[in-house]
Amino acid sequence: METGESPFANVIVACSLLSCFALLLSFPIRNFFISRGWSSNRIKFIEKGLRLLPAILFSILLIRYFIAHINLDSTHVHVAYHLNYDSQLSHRLMSLFAGYDGASIMLMSILLTTHLLLSFKSSIIMIRNKDMVDRWFSLLWIICLTGILPEQTFEVVTNGEFAPISVDLLFASAKNGIISSIIFGILLGFGPHAMEFIPSDKLTRPLLFTIGILGMTSILFGPLESLTPLAGNVWDISIFPVPEIVRMSTIVTSLMIFCLVPIIIHYSENIDSKIPAGKNRSSGLAISILVGFISLICFSYIFLSPEWSNASIFYELLSELFPILLFALIFSLLPIIGLDERSRPELHGWRYGLFVGILISSLNSSLISLSLLNGWFIAVFLSLTVPIIVESSPLLNSKLKLVNLTTSLIMCILVIVFMNLFSDMHFVLPSLGIISIILMEINNSQLPKHNQLA
């Protein structure tokens, strides 16, 4: 069967991407109209409209996808490859989740439903800044549209013939698709909101801890292969030449960022609120950035060097590290223009550069995004501990410094040991994520009990 792209779907996806960029700029757009004297009702309408637009556009694709399966439209490639002209209704419904393209689009629908439910039911969880949630969601949705949703999901068949798979295979694939779309969809849907949980809320810390552990556990044990077949293999150097590694790394990186980063942000803000910046703050910043940058390069090089030439590694590293360094620079400069009043704003900028940069780099055509995550753990963890170790302040006692130094050494040693003992990054990455959460919890338990900036 000959297949081709759907112009209609391509237009909707393009408009969806534009709506994400509009949502990113929602705050300045509203401020512009406020300066023109628009009423608060009109401003609220613009805010809700921009927030709903990505969902409305995706709903068009989802309804079209659903109708094609219910009506057994054999010109839709997913229908033609999974159903027959006389398939039962139950088979048609199950086929919505079958295959990695079906599981991916249903994951996105559950992600979107979770996000909208949390956005318009503000009593469920308390957040600091809805505009920041919108920005995080826009970034996540751009990643979903360009990196997670398979290209062939909305392709059409020119001759419209059925070529179905067996019913047993259909149901087995659909069951895995249902499990993966629900687990990963809910986790990713919570992600943008978890980034902005109110730190002082008593439920914030246990909830973020739970999301972090569940996210890492879902990568370790969840049916990730239903979203990307390559995930069913051992994640070692042998699979890195396979083009599908780019899509798999995007999925894994997205899960790690939106499950692990919220609790990292919480810990960093807890540090800043209880221990204001002391002497040698600039030294702590410089050491954190330098060691983090070296870690990204060295650990990626160690992982790839047995199979890749030095020239190939450094060529790919240049393109992969560029987004990280670019966003780190952008976020680090925000305090200069008065957009960050935190205790250690430049370090927050460096961390946000690591968060956003590694996510953007996973969309790159380069094949080493996944290998950067080993050094990424070290870079992020040390950005939390180095200031405590290096700075001087009456609140920074010897015990607190010793605990942070010990956990930093443990983290570095464990990354090296895991890389040498285990070649399967499917085990290494989520395990390091869980270990980093536990070590951060140990550091957090040593902080003063009272907020020094209150």
SEROMI-824832 format. One record per residue (C-alpha): residue in one letter; residue number from 0; x, y, z. Coordinates in Angstrom, 2 decimals. Layout:
BEGIN
 residuo num      xx      yy      zz
       A NUM       X       Y       Z
...
***
This chain:
BEGIN
 residuo num      xx      yy      zz
       M   0    0.00    0.00    0.00
       E   1    1.20    3.48   -0.85
       T   2    0.96    6.07    1.88
       G   3    1.22    9.84    1.85
       E   4    0.98   12.81    4.19
       S   5   -2.32   14.40    5.12
       P   6   -2.25   18.12    4.21
       F   7   -5.13   18.81    6.61
       A   8   -3.31   17.21    9.57
       N   9   -0.11   19.06    8.70
       V  10   -1.94   22.40    8.72
       I  11   -3.56   21.65   12.09
       V  12   -0.22   20.61   13.61
       A  13    1.40   23.80   12.28
       C  14   -1.41   25.90   13.75
       S  15   -1.02   24.01   17.04
       L  16    2.64   24.95   17.16
       L  17    1.75   28.59   16.52
       S  18   -0.85   28.44   19.32
       C  19    1.86   27.18   21.68
       F  20    4.07   30.16   20.86
       A  21    1.06   32.46   21.38
       L  22    0.47   30.86   24.79
       L  23    4.13   31.40   25.65
       L  24    3.54   35.12   25.03
       S  25    0.15   35.24   26.75
       F  26    1.32   37.57   29.55
       P  27    2.84   40.29   27.31
       I  28   -0.10   40.02   24.90
       R  29   -2.54   40.67   27.75
       N  30   -0.41   43.52   29.05
       F  31   -0.48   45.10   25.60
       F  32   -4.28   45.10   25.51
       I  33   -4.48   46.29   29.13
       S  34   -2.34   49.29   28.14
       R  35   -4.90   49.97   25.41
       G  36   -7.66   50.19   28.01
       W  37   -9.41   46.86   27.38
       S  38  -11.83   45.72   30.08
       S  39  -10.98   42.90   32.50
       N  40  -13.65   40.68   30.91
       R  41  -11.99   40.98   27.50
       I  42   -8.59   40.27   29.03
       K  43   -9.96   37.16   30.78
       F  44  -11.45   36.02   27.47
       I  45   -8.07   36.38   25.74
       E  46   -6.33   34.51   28.58
       K  47   -8.76   31.58   28.48
       G  48   -8.84   31.60   24.68
       L  49   -5.07   31.32   24.39
       R  50   -5.05   28.61   27.05
       L  51   -7.72   26.57   25.24
       L  52   -6.50   27.05   21.67
       P  53   -3.89   24.20   21.66
       A  54   -6.54   21.87   23.12
       I  55   -9.15   22.87   20.53
       L  56   -6.77   22.31   17.63
       F  57   -5.63   18.94   18.97
       S  58   -9.28   17.94   19.54
       I  59   -9.87   18.37   15.80
       L  60   -7.17   15.81   15.06
       L  61   -8.36   13.49   17.83
       I  62  -12.01   13.57   16.69
       R  63  -10.91   12.91   13.11
       Y  64   -8.78    9.99   14.34
       F  65  -11.71    8.60   16.38
       I  66  -14.25    8.91   13.53
       A  67  -11.89    7.19   11.08
       H  68  -11.73    4.14   13.39
       I  69  -15.46    4.04   14.14
       N  70  -16.35    4.34   10.44
       L  71  -13.58    1.91    9.36
       D  72  -12.09    4.47    7.01
       S  73   -9.41    2.44    5.24
       T  74   -7.80    5.57    3.79
       H  75   -6.46    6.29    7.29
       V  76   -3.19    4.37    7.59
       H  77   -3.71    3.39   11.25
       V  78   -7.15    1.93   10.44
       A  79   -5.90    0.08    7.37
       Y  80   -3.04   -1.58    9.26
       H  81   -5.01   -2.60   12.39
       L  82   -8.62   -3.28   11.39
       N  83  -10.68   -5.09    8.75
       Y  84  -13.81   -4.11    6.85
       D  85  -16.00   -6.09    9.32
       S  86  -14.20   -5.41   12.62
       Q  87  -16.38   -5.31   15.71
       L  88  -16.94   -2.07   17.64
       S  89  -14.80   -3.32   20.54
       H  90  -11.93   -3.95   18.11
       R  91  -12.30   -0.45   16.67
       L  92  -12.15    1.11   20.13
       M  93   -9.17   -0.99   21.20
       S  94   -7.33   -0.12   17.99
       L  95   -7.28    3.54   19.09
       F  96   -4.52    2.56   21.54
       A  97   -2.77   -0.03   19.33
       G  98    0.70    0.53   17.91
       Y  99    3.14    3.15   19.09
       D 100    1.39    5.81   17.01
       G 101   -1.97    5.00   18.64
       A 102   -0.47    4.90   22.13
       S 103    1.30    8.22   21.50
       I 104   -1.77   10.16   20.37
       M 105   -3.85    8.74   23.24
       L 106   -1.03    9.65   25.67
       M 107   -1.26   13.21   24.39
       S 108   -5.03   13.23   24.84
       I 109   -4.73   12.07   28.47
       L 110   -1.91   14.55   29.07
       L 111   -4.09   17.36   27.71
       T 112   -7.12   16.26   29.75
       T 113   -5.05   16.17   32.95
       H 114   -3.59   19.60   32.24
       L 115   -6.98   21.20   31.50
       L 116   -8.58   19.62   34.56
       L 117   -5.84   21.05   36.80
       S 118   -5.92   24.41   34.99
       F 119   -9.65   25.07   35.31
       K 120  -10.16   23.35   38.68
       S 121   -7.75   25.48   40.69
       S 122   -9.08   24.05   43.97
       I 123   -7.41   20.69   43.22
       I 124   -3.87   21.97   43.70
       M 125   -2.46   25.38   44.59
       I 126    0.05   26.96   42.21
       R 127    2.06   30.18   42.33
       N 128    1.83   31.47   38.78
       K 129   -0.60   30.36   36.07
       D 130    1.40   32.12   33.39
       M 131    4.46   30.01   34.24
       V 132    2.30   26.88   34.07
       D 133    1.19   27.98   30.60
       R 134    4.82   28.44   29.54
       W 135    5.88   25.04   30.83
       F 136    2.86   23.44   29.12
       S 137    3.64   25.23   25.86
       L 138    7.17   23.83   25.92
       L 139    5.88   20.33   26.71
       W 140    3.22   20.50   23.99
       I 141    5.76   21.64   21.41
       I 142    7.91   18.64   22.41
       C 143    4.87   16.35   22.06
       L 144    3.90   17.66   18.61
       T 145    7.40   17.63   17.16
       G 146    9.16   14.83   19.03
       I 147    6.69   12.36   20.55
       L 148    3.84   12.15   18.02
       P 149    4.99    9.81   15.20
       E 150    4.97   11.27   11.70
       Q 151    2.83    8.47   10.25
       T 152   -0.04    8.89   12.76
       F 153   -2.20   10.87   10.31
       E 154   -0.88    9.50    7.01
       V 155   -3.39    8.41    4.36
       V 156   -3.45    5.32    2.14
       T 157   -3.89    6.00   -1.56
       N 158   -5.61    2.75   -2.53
       G 159   -7.49    2.24    0.77
       E 160   -7.01   -1.52    1.25
       F 161   -7.14   -3.27    4.63
       A 162   -4.08   -5.15    5.86
       P 163   -5.12   -6.03    9.43
       I 164   -3.08   -7.62   12.18
       S 165   -4.43  -10.57   14.19
       V 166   -7.00   -9.90   16.91
       D 167   -4.71  -11.29   19.61
       L 168   -1.89   -9.00   18.55
       L 169   -4.29   -6.06   18.33
       F 170   -5.55   -6.55   21.89
       A 171   -2.07   -7.19   23.31
       S 172   -0.79   -4.00   21.70
       A 173   -3.86   -2.03   22.78
       K 174   -3.58   -3.15   26.42
       N 175    0.03   -1.99   26.61
       G 176   -0.98    1.22   24.86
       I 177   -3.76    1.87   27.39
       I 178   -1.42    1.32   30.34
       S 179    1.39    3.47   28.94
       S 180   -0.87    6.31   27.79
       I 181   -2.60    6.52   31.18
       I 182    0.58    6.31   33.30
       F 183    2.80    8.55   31.21
       G 184   -0.04   10.87   30.17
       I 185   -1.05   11.65   33.77
       L 186    2.58   12.09   34.88
       L 187    3.36   14.48   32.02
       G 188    0.04   16.29   32.51
       F 189    0.96   16.99   36.12
       G 190    4.45   18.18   35.12
       P 191    3.80   21.85   34.18
       H 192    1.72   22.33   37.34
       A 193    4.22   20.54   39.59
       M 194    6.84   23.05   38.44
       E 195    4.78   25.79   40.10
       F 196    3.45   24.17   43.28
       I 197    3.43   26.58   46.24
       P 198    6.54   25.65   48.29
       S 199    4.96   26.48   51.65
       D 200    2.02   24.10   51.13
       K 201    2.37   21.06   53.42
       L 202    1.37   18.69   50.61
       T 203    3.91   20.05   48.11
       R 204    6.98   18.14   49.24
       P 205    5.39   14.66   49.62
       L 206    3.47   15.14   46.37
       L 207    6.57   16.15   44.40
       F 208    8.53   13.31   46.01
       T 209    5.81   10.87   44.90
       I 210    5.73   12.26   41.34
       G 211    9.53   12.01   41.11
       I 212    9.67    8.40   42.33
       L 213    6.69    7.35   40.19
       G 214    8.22    8.99   37.12
       M 215   11.55    7.19   37.53
       T 216    9.81    3.90   38.35
       S 217    7.57    4.21   35.29
       I 218   10.64    4.54   33.05
       L 219   12.22    1.53   34.74
       F 220    9.22   -0.82   34.77
       G 221    6.50    0.80   32.61
       P 222    5.58   -0.41   29.09
       L 223    7.71    2.26   27.41
       E 224    8.17    0.04   24.35
       S 225    4.50    0.61   23.43
       L 226    5.43    4.25   22.70
       T 227    8.73    3.52   20.97
       P 228    9.65   -0.06   19.96
       L 229   13.34    0.68   20.47
       A 230   12.72    1.02   24.22
       G 231   12.24   -2.76   24.39
       N 232   15.95   -3.24   23.72
       V 233   18.94   -2.77   25.99
       W 234   19.76    0.95   25.92
       D 235   23.45    0.76   25.18
       I 236   25.80    2.15   22.57
       S 237   24.63   -0.40   19.97
       I 238   21.24    1.31   19.47
       F 239   22.58    4.86   19.12
       P 240   22.97    4.71   15.31
       V 241   19.26    3.81   14.96
       P 242   17.23    6.90   13.88
       E 243   14.40    6.01   16.29
       I 244   16.79    6.79   19.18
       V 245   15.99   10.49   18.69
       R 246   12.28    9.96   19.37
       M 247   12.97    7.61   22.27
       S 248   15.38   10.06   23.87
       T 249   12.73   12.80   23.54
       I 250   10.16   10.67   25.38
       V 251   12.59    9.60   28.12
       T 252   14.02   13.11   28.57
       S 253   10.52   14.63   28.76
       L 254    9.50   12.15   31.46
       M 255   12.68   12.75   33.45
       I 256   12.41   16.54   33.21
       F 257    8.74   16.89   34.13
       C 258    8.84   14.28   36.91
       L 259   12.26   14.98   38.46
       V 260   12.77   18.72   37.95
       P 261    9.77   19.90   40.06
       I 262   11.28   18.42   43.22
       I 263   14.72   19.83   42.28
       I 264   13.13   23.29   41.97
       H 265   11.43   22.79   45.34
       Y 266   14.71   21.84   47.05
       S 267   16.59   24.75   45.47
       E 268   13.96   27.26   46.60
       N 269   13.94   25.70   50.05
       I 270   17.71   26.23   50.25
       D 271   17.45   29.87   49.17
       S 272   14.62   30.64   51.58
       K 273   16.39   29.13   54.59
       I 274   20.00   30.00   53.76
       P 275   20.44   33.38   52.02
       A 276   23.51   33.79   49.85
       G 277   26.69   34.26   51.86
       K 278   30.29   35.17   51.09
       N 279   31.97   33.47   48.09
       R 280   28.63   33.35   46.24
       S 281   30.38   34.09   42.92
       S 282   32.88   31.26   43.57
       G 283   30.02   28.84   44.20
       L 284   28.35   29.93   40.96
       A 285   31.57   29.58   38.94
       I 286   32.44   26.15   40.34
       S 287   28.88   24.86   39.83
       I 288   28.80   25.92   36.19
       L 289   32.36   24.77   35.43
       V 290   31.98   21.34   37.04
       G 291   28.52   20.90   35.49
       F 292   29.79   21.76   32.01
       I 293   32.77   19.41   32.37
       S 294   30.45   16.64   33.62
       L 295   28.20   16.94   30.57
       I 296   31.17   16.55   28.25
       C 297   33.17   13.93   30.15
       F 298   30.39   11.49   30.99
       S 299   29.01   11.62   27.47
       Y 300   32.52   11.07   26.10
       I 301   33.13    8.12   28.43
       F 302   29.86    6.49   27.38
       L 303   30.43    6.92   23.63
       S 304   34.22    6.56   23.29
       P 305   34.33    2.73   22.97
       E 306   32.36    2.91   19.70
       W 307   32.65    6.46   18.35
       S 308   35.68    8.38   17.15
       N 309   36.77   11.50   19.03
       A 310   35.91   13.70   16.06
       S 311   32.36   12.28   15.86
       I 312   31.76   12.71   19.59
       F 313   32.89   16.32   19.76
       Y 314   31.04   17.24   16.55
       E 315   27.80   15.91   18.00
       L 316   28.50   17.46   21.39
       L 317   28.78   20.90   19.83
       S 318   25.25   20.73   18.44
       E 319   23.82   19.08   21.57
       L 320   25.41   21.44   24.09
       F 321   24.48   24.60   22.19
       P 322   20.81   24.69   23.36
       I 323   21.87   23.99   26.95
       L 324   24.45   26.77   27.01
       L 325   22.16   29.18   25.13
       F 326   19.25   28.76   27.55
       A 327   21.61   28.79   30.54
       L 328   22.92   32.16   29.36
       I 329   19.41   33.52   28.77
       F 330   18.09   32.45   32.17
       S 331   21.27   33.55   33.97
       L 332   20.83   37.06   32.57
       L 333   17.22   37.41   33.77
       P 334   18.26   38.88   37.17
       I 335   20.08   41.70   35.38
       I 336   16.79   42.99   33.97
       G 337   14.95   42.48   37.25
       L 338   13.04   39.30   36.45
       D 339   14.39   37.19   39.31
       E 340   14.69   38.31   42.92
       R 341   15.76   34.99   44.44
       S 342   18.76   34.53   46.70
       R 343   20.99   32.93   44.07
       P 344   19.30   33.96   40.81
       E 345   22.21   33.15   38.46
       L 346   22.31   29.56   39.74
       H 347   18.58   29.28   39.13
       G 348   19.30   30.48   35.60
       W 349   21.95   27.81   35.14
       R 350   19.55   25.12   36.38
       Y 351   16.72   26.30   34.13
       G 352   19.18   26.29   31.25
       L 353   19.98   22.66   32.06
       F 354   16.28   21.82   32.29
       V 355   15.09   23.52   29.08
       G 356   18.31   23.01   27.10
       I 357   18.46   19.24   27.54
       L 358   14.78   19.02   26.54
       I 359   15.28   21.09   23.39
       S 360   18.47   19.22   22.48
       S 361   16.55   15.92   22.59
       L 362   14.63   17.13   19.51
       N 363   17.89   17.54   17.61
       S 364   18.81   15.14   14.85
       S 365   21.94   14.28   16.82
       L 366   22.01   10.82   18.38
       I 367   23.62   11.43   21.76
       S 368   20.99   13.31   23.77
       L 369   20.41   10.28   25.97
       S 370   24.11    9.98   26.81
       L 371   24.15   13.57   28.17
       L 372   21.79   12.63   31.00
       N 373   24.54   10.94   33.03
       G 374   26.48   14.20   33.27
       W 375   23.21   16.12   33.59
       F 376   22.53   14.43   36.94
       I 377   25.93   15.56   38.25
       A 378   25.50   19.11   36.90
       V 379   22.07   19.57   38.50
       F 380   22.96   17.91   41.80
       L 381   26.16   19.91   42.26
       S 382   24.31   23.15   41.49
       L 383   22.42   22.47   44.74
       T 384   25.33   21.36   46.91
       V 385   28.38   23.40   45.78
       P 386   27.01   26.76   47.06
       I 387   26.44   25.18   50.48
       I 388   30.00   23.79   50.51
       V 389   31.78   26.88   49.16
       E 390   29.87   29.83   50.66
       S 391   30.49   31.26   54.13
       S 392   27.57   32.21   56.37
       P 393   26.60   31.87   60.05
       L 394   23.81   29.51   58.90
       L 395   26.25   27.22   57.09
       N 396   27.63   25.07   59.88
       S 397   30.23   22.33   59.51
       K 398   27.70   19.52   59.73
       L 399   25.61   20.94   56.87
       K 400   28.71   21.40   54.70
       L 401   29.94   17.87   55.50
       V 402   26.58   16.30   54.64
       N 403   26.42   18.14   51.29
       L 404   30.03   17.26   50.49
       T 405   29.37   13.59   51.33
       T 406   26.20   13.36   49.22
       S 407   27.99   15.10   46.31
       L 408   30.82   12.56   46.42
       I 409   28.33    9.69   46.69
       M 410   26.42   10.97   43.66
       C 411   29.57   11.34   41.55
       I 412   30.90    7.91   42.58
       L 413   27.57    6.20   41.91
       V 414   27.30    7.71   38.42
       I 415   30.81    6.44   37.61
       V 416   30.14    2.99   39.15
       F 417   26.78    2.59   37.38
       M 418   28.30    3.56   34.04
       N 419   31.07    0.99   34.47
       L 420   28.97   -1.88   35.85
       F 421   25.81   -1.48   33.77
       S 422   25.65   -0.81   30.04
       D 423   21.84   -0.65   30.01
       M 424   20.80    3.00   30.45
       H 425   17.22    1.77   30.85
       F 426   18.33    0.75   34.35
       V 427   20.98    3.40   34.96
       L 428   19.01    6.60   34.25
       P 429   15.90    6.02   36.43
       S 430   18.05    4.46   39.16
       L 431   20.22    7.58   39.28
       G 432   17.04    9.67   39.34
       I 433   15.75    7.82   42.41
       I 434   19.17    8.02   44.12
       S 435   19.40   11.77   43.48
       I 436   15.96   12.31   45.05
       I 437   16.99   10.36   48.16
       L 438   20.30   12.25   48.47
       M 439   18.54   15.60   48.01
       E 440   16.09   14.58   50.74
       I 441   19.03   13.89   53.06
       N 442   20.50   17.33   52.32
       N 443   17.11   18.96   52.78
       S 444   16.66   17.37   56.23
       Q 445   19.78   19.22   57.45
       L 446   18.53   22.70   56.57
       P 447   17.34   25.13   59.28
       K 448   13.69   24.64   60.17
       H 449   12.67   28.28   59.80
       N 450   12.47   30.47   56.72
       Q 451   15.16   33.14   57.03
       L 452   13.58   35.38   54.36
       A 453   10.12   35.45   55.86
***
